[in-house]
Structure formats: C-alpha cells, structure tokens
C-alpha cells in the first residue's frame, strides 16, 4: 500500500484518491503483509470476502509531510 502526500491512498478497486481518515483496508487473515485500501463505496459493493479482515481506522499510517520543511 503506497501512501501519497503523507495522508492519502488510492482505492485498489476504483483508483479514487482518498484520505487515510476515510480509507478502509482489506487484509488477508493469514497474511499480515497483504493490505489493500478500499473506499466506502467499493466496500459496500464487495463487502468483506471470506478469509479477509477489515480495518476501518488506518489514520495511524499518516506521515508528517512537513517534517522536512
């Protein structure tokens, strides 16, 4: 999962750019390194497939982009 501008990700299904505050992340139950960001609209369409877990609050992934200024 690539974080853009320190606080945004791209939905892995529709490519919409969304903030980490609004993003959900689908992860595989048995593979902690698998994480796909998904927007709320796409989540409503696909739900949480069997074998996956949903993480709704990923705001902790924000990076301070102004730290270098």
Secondary structure, DSSP 8 states (H G I E B T S, - for coil): ---BTTTEEE-TTT--EEETTT-EEEEETTEEEEEEEE-HHHHHHH---TTEEEE---GGG---TTTT-
